[in-house]
Amino acid sequence: MSQSYGRKDYDGCHRWLAQGTYLALFVAPITMVLVAVASYLFTRVGIAAEVAQPAASYLRVLNWSMLPLLIYAGTRRYLQGVGQVRVVTVTFVGANLLNWLGNWVLIYGKWGAPAMGVRGSALSTVIARIFMGLALVAFAWRYERKRGHPLFKHWAGPRLAMLRQLIRLGAPAAGQIVLEVGAWNGATLAAGWLTPVALATHQIALNYAAVTYMVPLGVVRPRL
């Protein structure tokens, strides 16, 4: 994407975004099946029933946000590649505020909504992720239209060579993320073998660690 933009090949940028979208459409169903199967295995790996059942319910609802999340990720990389990064930050902050409001409404049953508990939290996240995907696609369409390069005018069909290149470039990074996230999730799984209180305490500690890490990273990294 960045190379196409540097060559002023704006149609090429659109084609790369299209291939990323096709890749998301291919990967999403496979990933959703794996997540759905995993949600039924919690009790089989020793997780306490009072934790496993709501966790599985949460995951099954959250699973429906897989495609919007992947489309958001692809469009985000597109906008970053063409130098439009502010909208990504604004969208992410807006999605978090929307998720916070949705949690309050759907978990506790505010404003006439049913009190859905854990499933309400998952549904709120699904709504926030749909918002993220739609917001970035809409901005990309508007941005390219103003520049005189309509986003969907040169939207190419699936191209195997380009998809292979995307996979070749993305697979190592994806593998690193899987190992990193897998290590943290493995610790969470181990906490789930103890007690619900231990698991909740572990999650609180992870949230504090994420906040104290991500804020300095967001402030320092642009200066590098």
N, CA, C and O of each residue as an XYZ file, in Angstrom:
896
protein
N       0.826     -1.192      0.000
C       0.000      0.000      0.000
C       0.867      1.252      0.000
O       0.661      2.165     -0.799
N       1.834      1.281      0.902
C       2.714      2.449      0.995
C       3.543      2.624     -0.270
O       3.773      3.750     -0.711
N       3.991      1.519     -0.856
C       4.786      1.605     -2.082
C       3.934      2.137     -3.238
O       4.402      2.965     -4.019
N       2.706      1.674     -3.350
C       1.808      2.168     -4.397
C       1.528      3.651     -4.210
O       1.499      4.412     -5.178
N       1.323      4.053     -2.979
C       1.053      5.465     -2.692
C       2.277      6.323     -2.998
O       2.149      7.434     -3.512
N       3.471      5.803     -2.678
C       4.694      6.548     -2.974
C       4.921      6.729     -4.467
O       5.513      7.720     -4.893
N       4.448      5.763     -5.269
C       4.555      5.878     -6.725
C       3.404      6.690     -7.322
O       3.322      6.859     -8.538
N       2.515      7.191     -6.459
C       1.299      7.895     -6.892
C       0.393      6.991     -7.727
O      -0.358      7.456     -8.585
N       0.481      5.699     -7.456
C      -0.385      4.715     -8.110
C      -1.625      4.529     -7.238
O      -1.743      3.532     -6.525
N      -2.536      5.478     -7.298
C      -3.696      5.458     -6.414
C      -4.655      4.311     -6.753
O      -5.311      3.761     -5.868
N      -4.729      3.960     -8.020
C      -5.551      2.802     -8.381
C      -4.969      1.529     -7.776
O      -5.707      0.632     -7.368
N      -3.637      1.459     -7.721
C      -2.985      0.322     -7.091
C      -3.318      0.245     -5.606
O      -3.497     -0.846     -5.063
N      -3.403      1.412     -4.941
C      -3.808      1.438     -3.528
C      -5.191      0.825     -3.358
O      -5.435      0.050     -2.434
N      -6.099      1.191     -4.277
C      -7.457      0.654     -4.205
C      -7.455     -0.859     -4.407
O      -8.197     -1.585     -3.745
N      -6.615     -1.322     -5.325
C      -6.573     -2.757     -5.591
C      -6.044     -3.527     -4.379
O      -6.515     -4.624     -4.080
N      -5.061     -2.943     -3.684
C      -4.543     -3.621     -2.501
C      -5.595     -3.654     -1.389
O      -5.716     -4.649     -0.676
N      -6.343     -2.580     -1.247
C      -7.426     -2.585     -0.266
C      -8.460     -3.650     -0.626
O      -8.981     -4.342      0.248
N      -8.746     -3.772     -1.910
C      -9.706     -4.786     -2.351
C      -9.218     -6.185     -2.001
O      -9.995     -7.011     -1.521
N      -7.931     -6.458     -2.239
C      -7.402     -7.794     -1.934
C      -7.420     -8.059     -0.434
O      -7.679     -9.183     -0.003
N      -7.148     -7.036      0.356
C      -7.236     -7.194      1.804
C      -8.653     -7.519      2.243
O      -8.863     -8.315      3.159
N      -9.633     -6.893      1.579
C     -11.035     -7.170      1.900
C     -11.410     -8.595      1.511
O     -12.099     -9.289      2.259
N     -10.954     -9.025      0.343
C     -11.236    -10.409     -0.072
C     -10.589    -11.411      0.887
O     -11.170    -12.449      1.205
N      -9.384    -11.085      1.338
C      -8.711    -11.970      2.291
C      -9.500    -12.046      3.597
O      -9.616    -13.116      4.195
N     -10.038    -10.914      4.035
C     -10.863    -10.895      5.246
C     -12.116    -11.751      5.061
O     -12.514    -12.481      5.969
N     -12.735    -11.658      3.881
C     -13.932    -12.458      3.605
C     -13.627    -13.951      3.610
O     -14.483    -14.763      3.960
N     -12.410    -14.308      3.224
C     -12.012    -15.712      3.218
C     -11.652    -16.205      4.619
O     -12.009    -17.318      5.006
N     -10.943    -15.369      5.371
C     -10.447    -15.780      6.683
C     -11.552    -15.777      7.737
O     -11.564    -16.631      8.623
N     -12.480    -14.823      7.647
C     -13.485    -14.653      8.711
C     -14.290    -15.923      8.988
O     -14.399    -16.313     10.150
N     -14.866    -16.595      7.969
C     -15.650    -17.801      8.278
C     -14.825    -18.899      8.936
O     -15.307    -19.587      9.836
N     -13.580    -19.064      8.488
C     -12.721    -20.094      9.080
C     -12.458    -19.774     10.550
O     -12.563    -20.643     11.416
N     -12.119    -18.530     10.813
C     -11.832    -18.121     12.186
C     -13.065    -18.232     13.066
O     -12.966    -18.628     14.228
N     -14.234    -17.883     12.518
C     -15.467    -17.972     13.294
C     -15.779    -19.410     13.685
O     -16.249    -19.666     14.794
N     -15.523    -20.338     12.790
C     -15.752    -21.754     13.105
C     -14.819    -22.205     14.226
O     -15.249    -22.896     15.149
N     -13.547    -21.818     14.153
C     -12.581    -22.196     15.184
C     -12.963    -21.617     16.541
O     -12.875    -22.300     17.562
N     -13.386    -20.355     16.547
C     -13.786    -19.720     17.807
C     -15.040    -20.384     18.374
O     -15.139    -20.615     19.579
N     -15.999    -20.688     17.493
C     -17.222    -21.342     17.949
C     -16.918    -22.701     18.574
O     -17.479    -23.050     19.612
N     -16.034    -23.463     17.943
C     -15.666    -24.771     18.489
C     -14.964    -24.590     19.838
O     -15.230    -25.330     20.785
N     -14.069    -23.605     19.919
C     -13.327    -23.371     21.165
C     -14.261    -23.033     22.316
O     -13.991    -23.396     23.461
N     -15.363    -22.338     22.022
C     -16.280    -21.939     23.091
C     -16.933    -23.127     23.776
O     -17.411    -23.007     24.904
N     -16.957    -24.268     23.109
C     -17.554    -25.468     23.693
C     -16.539    -26.330     24.438
O     -16.890    -27.376     24.984
N     -15.286    -25.895     24.461
C     -14.240    -26.708     25.068
C     -13.815    -26.223     26.447
O     -12.980    -26.853     27.096
N     -14.386    -25.100     26.903
C     -13.937    -24.539     28.173
C     -14.092    -25.538     29.326
O     -13.164    -25.740     30.110
N     -15.256    -26.148     29.419
C     -15.483    -27.079     30.523
C     -14.626    -28.336     30.389
O     -14.338    -29.004     31.383
N     -14.220    -28.656     29.165
C     -13.433    -29.872     28.938
C     -11.957    -29.699     29.304
O     -11.238    -30.688     29.443
N     -11.499    -28.454     29.462
C     -10.095    -28.223     29.806
C      -9.929    -27.823     31.264
O      -8.868    -27.347     31.668
N     -10.984    -28.019     32.052
C     -10.858    -27.819     33.486
C     -11.287    -26.474     34.013
O     -11.059    -26.183     35.187
N     -11.905    -25.630     33.185
C     -12.382    -24.343     33.659
C     -13.648    -24.558     34.486
O     -14.513    -25.352     34.114
N     -13.752    -23.848     35.610
C     -14.922    -23.987     36.476
C     -16.186    -23.617     35.711
O     -16.188    -22.681     34.911
N     -17.258    -24.358     35.963
C     -18.508    -24.169     35.218
C     -19.057    -22.761     35.379
O     -19.607    -22.211     34.424
N     -18.922    -22.150     36.575
C     -19.452    -20.804     36.785
C     -18.704    -19.750     35.982
O     -19.195    -18.635     35.805
N     -17.517    -20.100     35.498
C     -16.757    -19.209     34.618
C     -16.915    -19.622     33.157
O     -17.073    -18.774     32.279
N     -16.872    -20.929     32.904
C     -16.876    -21.432     31.535
C     -18.169    -21.100     30.803
O     -18.129    -20.729     29.630
N     -19.299    -21.224     31.460
C     -20.571    -21.005     30.788
C     -20.767    -19.554     30.336
O     -21.094    -19.334     29.169
N     -20.581    -18.547     31.215
C     -20.720    -17.170     30.731
C     -19.629    -16.784     29.734
O     -19.879    -15.998     28.819
N     -18.418    -17.332     29.902
C     -17.342    -17.027     28.962
C     -17.669    -17.556     27.570
O     -17.436    -16.875     26.571
N     -18.207    -18.766     27.507
C     -18.589    -19.353     26.223
C     -19.714    -18.550     25.583
O     -19.698    -18.309     24.376
N     -20.688    -18.137     26.387
C     -21.798    -17.326     25.874
C     -21.289    -16.002     25.316
O     -21.729    -15.554     24.257
N     -20.365    -15.384     26.032
C     -19.759    -14.120     25.588
C     -19.050    -14.303     24.254
O     -19.208    -13.495     23.339
N     -18.266    -15.374     24.152
C     -17.465    -15.599     22.950
C     -18.336    -15.872     21.731
O     -18.003    -15.442     20.627
N     -19.439    -16.574     21.914
C     -20.305    -16.886     20.781
C     -20.974    -15.640     20.223
O     -21.165    -15.526     19.013
N     -21.329    -14.710     21.092
C     -21.893    -13.446     20.603
C     -20.801    -12.595     19.958
O     -20.995    -12.035     18.880
N     -19.661    -12.505     20.623
C     -18.556    -11.691     20.102
C     -18.081    -12.195     18.750
O     -17.567    -11.417     17.945
N     -18.243    -13.474     18.491
C     -17.782    -14.093     17.251
C     -18.382    -13.429     16.010
O     -17.768    -13.442     14.944
N     -19.579    -12.849     16.144
C     -20.236    -12.223     15.003
C     -19.566    -10.921     14.569
O     -19.907    -10.365     13.524
N     -18.629    -10.440     15.354
C     -17.924     -9.209     14.977
C     -16.633     -9.496     14.218
O     -15.867     -8.573     13.942
N     -16.380    -10.752     13.877
C     -15.111    -11.117     13.258
C     -14.897    -10.393     11.925
O     -13.846     -9.791     11.705
N     -15.885    -10.453     11.045
C     -15.717     -9.823      9.732
C     -15.595     -8.304      9.831
O     -14.688     -7.743      9.216
N     -16.467     -7.605     10.579
C     -16.278     -6.148     10.719
C     -14.911     -5.789     11.289
O     -14.313     -4.790     10.887
N     -14.411     -6.601     12.226
C     -13.102     -6.322     12.807
C     -11.995     -6.456     11.771
O     -11.078     -5.635     11.735
N     -12.070     -7.487     10.924
C     -11.043     -7.679      9.899
C     -11.120     -6.605      8.817
O     -10.089     -6.153      8.319
N     -12.332     -6.197      8.454
C     -12.476     -5.112      7.484
C     -11.930     -3.814      8.067
O     -11.277     -3.040      7.367
N     -12.196     -3.581      9.332
C     -11.607     -2.411     10.009
C     -10.086     -2.473      9.943
O      -9.434     -1.472      9.643
N      -9.520     -3.646     10.221
C      -8.064     -3.779     10.221
C      -7.479     -3.486      8.841
O      -6.477     -2.780      8.727
N      -8.111     -4.034      7.780
C      -7.608     -3.794      6.433
C      -7.738     -2.338      6.018
O      -6.815     -1.777      5.427
N      -8.872     -1.723      6.320
C      -9.077     -0.319      5.961
C      -8.169      0.585      6.780
O      -7.702      1.614      6.291
N      -7.925      0.205      8.011
C      -7.003      0.977      8.855
C      -5.607      0.993      8.243
O      -4.965      2.041      8.180
N      -5.140     -0.166      7.794
C      -3.807     -0.210      7.175
C      -3.789      0.602      5.882
O      -2.786      1.234      5.550
N      -4.894      0.582      5.166
C      -4.981      1.374      3.941
C      -4.829      2.858      4.258
O      -4.038      3.556      3.623
N      -5.584      3.336      5.237
C      -5.532      4.759      5.586
C      -4.167      5.143      6.141
O      -3.667      6.233      5.866
N      -3.570      4.258      6.915
C      -2.219      4.537      7.402
C      -1.230      4.620      6.243
O      -0.312      5.440      6.254
N      -1.427      3.765      5.247
C      -0.529      3.757      4.098
C      -0.609      5.010      3.261
O       0.368      5.380      2.610
N      -1.768      5.683      3.263
C      -1.925      6.910      2.473
C      -1.827      8.149      3.359
O      -2.171      9.249      2.928
N      -1.358      7.973      4.597
C      -1.077      9.109      5.465
C      -2.257      9.672      6.226
O      -2.168     10.780      6.755
N      -3.358      8.945      6.300
C      -4.545      9.413      7.031
C      -4.670      8.623      8.338
O      -5.343      7.594      8.395
N      -4.019      9.118      9.369
C      -3.963      8.378     10.632
C      -4.870      8.978     11.707
O      -5.279      8.278     12.633
N      -5.184     10.257     11.591
C      -5.982     10.891     12.641
C      -7.360     10.260     12.755
O      -7.872     10.060     13.857
N      -7.959      9.946     11.604
C      -9.303      9.361     11.628
C      -9.307      8.005     12.331
O     -10.310      7.626     12.936
N      -8.199      7.275     12.258
C      -8.113      5.988     12.938
C      -8.198      6.187     14.448
O      -8.906      5.456     15.141
N      -7.466      7.186     14.953
C      -7.494      7.466     16.385
C      -8.879      7.920     16.829
O      -9.395      7.462     17.848
N      -9.477      8.822     16.057
C     -10.803      9.332     16.406
C     -11.828      8.195     16.416
O     -12.658      8.100     17.320
N     -11.756      7.340     15.401
C     -12.690      6.211     15.322
C     -12.503      5.256     16.488
O     -13.478      4.760     17.052
N     -11.257      4.999     16.848
C     -10.987      4.064     17.937
C     -11.501      4.605     19.271
O     -12.094      3.870     20.060
N     -11.267      5.896     19.513
C     -11.773      6.509     20.741
C     -13.300      6.504     20.751
O     -13.922      6.193     21.767
N     -13.896      6.851     19.608
C     -15.355      6.843     19.517
C     -15.939      5.459     19.747
O     -16.978      5.321     20.392
N     -15.276      4.436     19.224
C     -15.753      3.069     19.407
C     -15.681      2.652     20.871
O     -16.568      1.954     21.363
N     -14.632      3.074     21.568
C     -14.527      2.760     22.986
C     -15.621      3.434     23.799
O     -16.182      2.832     24.715
N     -15.924      4.686     23.462
C     -17.016      5.384     24.154
C     -18.358      4.712     23.857
O     -19.200      4.567     24.743
N     -18.546      4.304     22.600
C     -19.772      3.601     22.229
C     -19.878      2.274     22.972
O     -20.955      1.897     23.432
N     -18.771      1.579     23.084
C     -18.754      0.305     23.800
C     -19.061      0.511     25.281
O     -19.792     -0.274     25.884
N     -18.503      1.559     25.857
C     -18.769      1.858     27.268
C     -20.256      2.117     27.490
O     -20.857      1.590     28.426
N     -20.843      2.941     26.611
C     -22.269      3.231     26.739
C     -23.104      1.973     26.525
O     -24.063      1.724     27.255
N     -22.731      1.181     25.515
C     -23.456     -0.055     25.246
C     -23.382     -1.031     26.404
O     -24.361     -1.708     26.719
N     -22.213     -1.105     27.040
C     -22.090     -1.968     28.212
C     -23.054     -1.546     29.315
O     -23.737     -2.379     29.910
N     -23.102     -0.254     29.576
C     -23.970      0.261     30.638
C     -25.435     -0.022     30.341
O     -26.207     -0.371     31.234
N     -25.810      0.133     29.061
C     -27.214     -0.065     28.686
C     -27.574     -1.544     28.657
O     -28.604     -1.943     29.202
N     -26.739     -2.358     28.028
C     -27.111     -3.750     27.765
C     -26.795     -4.703     28.914
O     -27.485     -5.707     29.092
N     -25.773     -4.402     29.685
C     -25.472     -5.276     30.820
C     -26.517     -5.117     31.919
O     -27.008     -6.094     32.484
N     -26.846     -3.845     32.209
C     -27.722     -3.565     33.348
C     -29.176     -3.302     32.956
O     -30.033     -3.143     33.825
N     -29.456     -3.255     31.655
C     -30.835     -3.051     31.220
C     -31.334     -1.635     31.391
O     -32.436     -1.428     31.898
N     -30.550     -0.654     30.978
C     -30.934      0.749     31.079
C     -31.732      1.171     29.841
O     -31.691      0.513     28.801
N     -32.453      2.279     29.981
C     -33.211      2.888     28.875
C     -34.198      1.901     28.240
O     -34.444      1.965     27.036
N     -34.748      1.016     29.019
C     -35.734      0.069     28.515
C     -35.162     -1.162     27.855
O     -35.919     -2.029     27.419
N     -33.832     -1.267     27.768
C     -33.196     -2.443     27.159
C     -33.217     -3.606     28.149
O     -33.238     -3.380     29.359
N     -33.211     -4.827     27.663
C     -33.162     -5.979     28.579
C     -31.801     -6.084     29.252
O     -30.782     -5.757     28.644
N     -31.775     -6.530     30.485
C     -30.520     -6.747     31.207
C     -29.914     -8.066     30.728
O     -30.361     -9.139     31.132
N     -28.905     -7.986     29.875
C     -28.357     -9.173     29.233
C     -27.099     -9.700     29.906
O     -26.627    -10.783     29.560
N     -26.553     -8.966     30.849
C     -25.361     -9.435     31.543
C     -24.164     -9.568     30.614
O     -23.845     -8.657     29.850
N     -23.507    -10.723     30.693
C     -22.290    -10.961     29.911
C     -22.573    -10.876     28.408
O     -21.769    -10.328     27.654
N     -23.694    -11.408     27.982
C     -24.038    -11.365     26.558
C     -24.254     -9.928     26.094
O     -23.982     -9.602     24.938
N     -24.740     -9.070     26.985
C     -24.898     -7.665     26.636
C     -23.565     -6.983     26.410
O     -23.434     -6.143     25.520
N     -22.568     -7.343     27.218
C     -21.222     -6.804     27.021
C     -20.660     -7.220     25.670
O     -20.052     -6.412     24.968
N     -20.867     -8.489     25.308
C     -20.389     -8.972     24.006
C     -21.106     -8.267     22.866
O     -20.480     -7.880     21.879
N     -22.427     -8.098     22.997
C     -23.196     -7.429     21.947
C     -22.748     -5.981     21.790
O     -22.687     -5.470     20.672
N     -22.438     -5.325     22.885
C     -21.938     -3.953     22.823
C     -20.628     -3.884     22.043
O     -20.414     -2.960     21.259
N     -19.766     -4.850     22.260
C     -18.499     -4.883     21.525
C     -18.726     -5.147     20.042
O     -18.046     -4.568     19.195
N     -19.676     -6.014     19.729
C     -20.023     -6.269     18.323
C     -20.472     -4.976     17.650
O     -20.036     -4.668     16.541
N     -21.337     -4.225     18.311
C     -21.828     -2.963     17.754
C     -20.677     -1.982     17.560
O     -20.606     -1.302     16.536
N     -19.779     -1.906     18.534
C     -18.638     -0.998     18.437
C     -17.726     -1.382     17.277
O     -17.207     -0.505     16.586
N     -17.523     -2.670     17.055
C     -16.648     -3.105     15.957
C     -17.290     -2.860     14.594
O     -16.604     -2.518     13.631
N     -18.605     -3.035     14.517
C     -19.300     -2.703     13.266
C     -19.156     -1.213     12.975
O     -18.925     -0.814     11.833
N     -19.293     -0.400     14.014
C     -19.101      1.049     13.860
C     -17.696      1.366     13.358
O     -17.534      2.207     12.475
N     -16.687      0.709     13.904
C     -15.314      0.956     13.491
C     -15.114      0.651     12.013
O     -14.524      1.447     11.282
N     -15.612     -0.514     11.573
C     -15.453     -0.881     10.175
C     -16.169      0.068      9.242
O     -15.599      0.511      8.245
N     -17.424      0.387      9.556
C     -18.207      1.270      8.701
C     -17.621      2.677      8.667
O     -17.589      3.315      7.614
N     -17.157      3.159      9.816
C     -16.623      4.523      9.885
C     -15.383      4.673      9.011
O     -15.253      5.666      8.296
N     -14.474      3.708      9.055
C     -13.248      3.827      8.260
C     -13.519      3.644      6.775
O     -12.924      4.336      5.948
N     -14.412      2.719      6.424
C     -14.751      2.546      5.005
C     -15.405      3.820      4.471
O     -15.094      4.262      3.365
N     -16.307      4.409      5.254
C     -16.973      5.640      4.815
C     -15.978      6.775      4.656
O     -16.067      7.545      3.699
N     -15.028      6.892      5.583
C     -14.029      7.952      5.468
C     -13.138      7.731      4.256
O     -12.841      8.674      3.522
N     -12.703      6.474      4.041
C     -11.855      6.182      2.886
C     -12.575      6.518      1.591
O     -11.975      7.078      0.674
N     -13.858      6.182      1.507
C     -14.638      6.493      0.306
C     -14.732      7.996      0.102
O     -14.550      8.481     -1.015
N     -15.014      8.736      1.164
C     -15.141     10.196      1.070
C     -13.796     10.847      0.745
O     -13.735     11.782     -0.054
N     -12.734     10.361      1.355
C     -11.394     10.913      1.135
C     -10.961     10.747     -0.312
O     -10.470     11.692     -0.929
N     -11.141      9.543     -0.859
C     -10.726      9.308     -2.236
C     -11.626     10.049     -3.220
O     -11.162     10.472     -4.279
N     -12.882     10.208     -2.894
C     -13.794     10.952     -3.769
C     -13.380     12.417     -3.857
O     -13.427     13.009     -4.936
N     -12.979     13.003     -2.745
C     -12.548     14.402     -2.738
C     -11.257     14.578     -3.528
O     -11.025     15.630     -4.124
N     -10.410     13.536     -3.530
C      -9.149     13.629     -4.278
C      -9.333     13.346     -5.764
O      -8.393     13.488     -6.546
N     -10.537     12.949     -6.151
C     -10.783     12.636     -7.553
C     -10.410     11.234     -7.938
O     -10.228     10.944     -9.120
N     -10.290     10.346     -6.958
C      -9.959      8.945     -7.216
C     -11.001      8.071     -6.518
O     -10.727      7.523     -5.450
N     -12.192      7.934     -7.105
C     -13.265      7.161     -6.458
C     -12.772      5.791     -6.009
O     -12.124      5.061     -6.760
N     -13.096      5.470     -4.775
C     -12.537      4.275     -4.149
C     -12.903      2.997     -4.878
O     -12.072      2.097     -5.000
N     -14.136      2.898     -5.368
C     -14.602      1.642     -5.937
C     -14.567      1.626     -7.469
O     -15.036      0.672     -8.089
N     -14.015      2.675     -8.076
C     -13.985      2.734     -9.534
C     -13.070      1.665    -10.116
O     -13.381      1.071    -11.148
N     -11.950      1.422     -9.460
C     -10.990      0.434     -9.956
C     -10.870     -0.728     -8.966
O      -9.793     -1.295     -8.780
N     -11.992     -1.067     -8.342
C     -12.000     -2.160     -7.369
C     -11.854     -3.478     -8.111
O     -12.792     -3.937     -8.763
N     -10.682     -4.085     -8.012
C     -10.388     -5.305     -8.764
C     -10.988     -6.525     -8.082
O     -11.237     -6.525     -6.877
N     -11.216     -7.570     -8.883
C     -11.650     -8.840     -8.318
C     -10.488     -9.541     -7.643
O      -9.359     -9.053     -7.701
N     -10.738    -10.683     -7.000
C      -9.658    -11.409     -6.318
C      -8.528    -11.767     -7.277
O      -8.769    -12.270     -8.374
N      -7.304    -11.505     -6.857
C      -6.124    -11.820     -7.650
C      -5.200    -12.680     -6.805
O      -4.699    -12.240     -5.771
N      -4.981    -13.898     -7.250
C      -4.256    -14.876     -6.458
C      -2.835    -14.415     -6.139
O      -2.360    -14.610     -5.021
N      -2.156    -13.808     -7.107
C      -0.771    -13.375     -6.879
C      -0.698    -12.316     -5.783
O       0.195    -12.351     -4.936
N      -1.641    -11.373     -5.803
C      -1.647    -10.315     -4.787
C      -2.026    -10.884     -3.420
O      -1.472    -10.474     -2.400
N      -2.968    -11.826     -3.399
C      -3.344    -12.451     -2.137
C      -2.163    -13.221     -1.547
O      -1.941    -13.194     -0.336
N      -1.412    -13.902     -2.401
C      -0.240    -14.619     -1.915
C       0.787    -13.665     -1.330
O       1.413    -13.965     -0.313
N       0.958    -12.518     -1.972
C       1.921    -11.539     -1.464
C       1.474    -10.992     -0.110
O       2.289    -10.809      0.794
N       0.182    -10.734      0.022
C      -0.336    -10.275      1.308
C      -0.096    -11.307      2.407
O       0.316    -10.966      3.515
N      -0.358    -12.560      2.087
C      -0.165    -13.623      3.068
C       1.308    -13.775      3.416
O       1.657    -13.969      4.580
N       2.181    -13.687      2.401
C       3.616    -13.827      2.657
C       4.138    -12.718      3.556
O       4.985    -12.956      4.418
N       3.633    -11.504      3.356
C       4.060    -10.382      4.186
C       3.414    -10.422      5.574
O       4.044    -10.066      6.570
N       2.164    -10.853      5.630
C       1.434    -10.780      6.888
C       1.611    -11.969      7.803
O       1.457    -11.840      9.018
N       1.934    -13.136      7.241
C       2.002    -14.345      8.062
C       3.036    -14.253      9.195
O       2.717    -14.638     10.319
N       4.268    -13.756      8.949
C       5.222    -13.663     10.065
C       4.727    -12.749     11.184
O       4.857    -13.078     12.363
N       4.158    -11.598     10.811
C       3.635    -10.692     11.843
C       2.474    -11.336     12.584
O       2.364    -11.218     13.805
N       1.607    -12.019     11.839
C       0.479    -12.699     12.469
C       0.966    -13.783     13.427
O       0.417    -13.947     14.516
N       1.993    -14.520     13.022
C       2.544    -15.552     13.892
C       3.109    -14.978     15.176
O       2.932    -15.550     16.251
N       3.792    -13.844     15.064
C       4.347    -13.204     16.262
C       3.238    -12.757     17.202
O       3.348    -12.904     18.419
N       2.160    -12.206     16.626
C       1.035    -11.751     17.450
C       0.356    -12.936     18.134
O      -0.024    -12.856     19.302
N       0.206    -14.044     17.387
C      -0.402    -15.237     17.968
C       0.413    -15.727     19.163
O      -0.153    -16.090     20.194
N       1.745    -15.740     19.029
C       2.597    -16.195     20.132
C       2.512    -15.237     21.321
O       2.450    -15.667     22.472
N       2.511    -13.938     21.030
C       2.455    -12.959     22.111
C       1.118    -13.020     22.848
O       1.077    -13.131     24.073
N       0.028    -12.946     22.084
C      -1.298    -12.997     22.697
C      -1.546    -14.364     23.320
O      -2.180    -14.471     24.370
N      -1.040    -15.415     22.663
C      -1.220    -16.752     23.197
C      -0.579    -16.927     24.566
O      -1.115    -17.639     25.415
N       0.563    -16.283     24.787
C       1.223    -16.372     26.095
C       0.353    -15.748     27.182
O       0.185    -16.316     28.262
N      -0.203    -14.561     26.879
C      -1.077    -13.903     27.855
C      -2.355    -14.709     28.078
O      -2.811    -14.862     29.211
N      -2.926    -15.218     26.994
C      -4.156    -16.002     27.133
C      -3.902    -17.333     27.834
O      -4.775    -17.859     28.525
N      -2.700    -17.869     27.650
C      -2.356    -19.087     28.374
C      -2.334    -18.851     29.877
O      -2.783    -19.696     30.651
N      -1.808    -17.693     30.290
C      -1.813    -17.346     31.715
C      -3.245    -17.165     32.221
O      -3.569    -17.545     33.346
N      -4.102    -16.575     31.370
C      -5.508    -16.404     31.745
C      -6.191    -17.760     31.892
O      -6.981    -17.968     32.813
N      -5.882    -18.677     30.983
C      -6.437    -20.033     31.077
C      -6.006    -20.701     32.377
O      -6.806    -21.362     33.037
N      -4.740    -20.525     32.739
C      -4.250    -21.119     33.985
C      -4.962    -20.520     35.195
O      -5.264    -21.229     36.155
N      -5.230    -19.209     35.149
C      -5.968    -18.581     36.243
C      -7.383    -19.134     36.325
O      -7.948    -19.245     37.413
N      -7.958    -19.482     35.174
C      -9.292    -20.056     35.156
C      -9.366    -21.434     35.781
O     -10.450    -21.899     36.133
N      -8.212    -22.100     35.924
C      -8.200    -23.404     36.595
C      -8.293    -23.250     38.113
O      -8.549    -24.224     38.822
N      -8.088    -22.044     38.606
C      -8.101    -21.820     40.047
C      -9.528    -21.528     40.512
O     -10.331    -22.445     40.686
N      -9.834    -20.264     40.706
C     -11.167    -19.870     41.162
C     -11.643    -18.679     40.345
O     -10.824    -17.991     39.736
N     -12.947    -18.418     40.315
C     -13.439    -17.221     39.615
C     -12.805    -15.936     40.129
O     -12.546    -15.020     39.349
N     -12.555    -15.860     41.423
C     -11.931    -14.660     42.000
C     -10.503    -14.503     41.474
O     -10.078    -13.394     41.148
N      -9.773    -15.598     41.392
C      -8.404    -15.543     40.870
C      -8.397    -15.089     39.417
O      -7.547    -14.294     39.015
N      -9.343    -15.593     38.633
C      -9.425    -15.198     37.236
C      -9.766    -13.718     37.100
O      -9.172    -13.018     36.280
N     -10.722    -13.237     37.902
C     -11.096    -11.827     37.849
C      -9.924    -10.939     38.271
O      -9.686     -9.895     37.665
N      -9.202    -11.348     39.296
C      -8.043    -10.582     39.755
C      -6.971    -10.525     38.682
O      -6.360     -9.480     38.456
N      -6.749    -11.645     38.028
C      -5.771    -11.694     36.938
C      -6.166    -10.746     35.805
O      -5.309    -10.052     35.257
N      -7.453    -10.708     35.448
C      -7.908     -9.844     34.369
C      -7.759     -8.372     34.735
O      -7.397     -7.555     33.888
N      -8.034     -8.033     35.983
C      -7.846     -6.647     36.442
C      -6.381     -6.252     36.319
O      -6.063     -5.153     35.863
N      -5.488     -7.152     36.727
C      -4.055     -6.870     36.623
C      -3.631     -6.670     35.168
O      -2.820     -5.793     34.870
N      -4.181     -7.484     34.262
C      -3.866     -7.330     32.846
C      -4.348     -5.985     32.318
O      -3.654     -5.349     31.525
N      -5.518     -5.546     32.744
C      -6.045     -4.259     32.288
C      -5.145     -3.108     32.744
O      -4.868     -2.188     31.975
N      -4.697     -3.165     33.984
C      -3.787     -2.136     34.476
C      -2.471     -2.158     33.695
O      -1.930     -1.109     33.346
N      -1.969     -3.349     33.429
C      -0.723     -3.467     32.659
C      -0.895     -2.899     31.258
O       0.006     -2.232     30.749
N      -2.046     -3.155     30.624
C      -2.287     -2.648     29.277
C      -2.340     -1.133     29.261
O      -1.777     -0.499     28.369
N      -3.020     -0.539     30.254
C      -3.138      0.919     30.298
C      -1.766      1.564     30.516
O      -1.409      2.522     29.830
N      -1.009      1.039     31.464
C       0.291      1.637     31.759
C       1.295      1.433     30.634
O       2.274      2.173     30.539
N       1.064      0.435     29.778
C       1.967      0.199     28.648
C       1.546      0.979     27.407
O       2.383      1.608     26.759
N       0.265      0.944     27.071
C      -0.195      1.508     25.811
C      -0.148      3.027     25.796
O       0.143      3.618     24.756
N      -0.428      3.678     26.926
C      -0.404      5.147     26.940
C       1.005      5.681     26.682
O       1.167      6.528     25.804
N       2.042      5.222     27.411
C       3.391      5.689     27.070
C       3.809      5.336     25.646
O       4.483      6.121     24.980
N       3.405      4.147     25.179
C       3.751      3.739     23.810
C       3.131      4.692     22.807
O       3.786      5.083     21.840
N       1.876      5.073     23.021
C       1.213      5.993     22.100
C       1.816      7.375     22.108
O       1.768      8.076     21.097
N       2.396      7.791     23.249
C       2.989      9.127     23.344
C       4.399      9.139     22.772
O       4.785     10.080     22.078
N       5.166      8.097     23.063
C       6.575      8.088     22.687
C       6.790      7.648     21.254
O       7.652      8.198     20.569
N       6.035      6.676     20.783
C       6.321      6.052     19.490
C       6.316      7.050     18.325
O       7.203      6.961     17.477
N       5.353      8.013     18.232
C       5.389      8.935     17.098
C       6.660      9.756     17.047
O       7.074     10.165     15.962
N       7.298     10.013     18.190
C       8.511     10.819     18.215
C       9.710     10.070     17.712
O      10.714     10.671     17.331
N       9.612      8.730     17.707
C      10.729      7.926     17.209
C      10.779      7.960     15.691
O      11.654      7.339     15.088
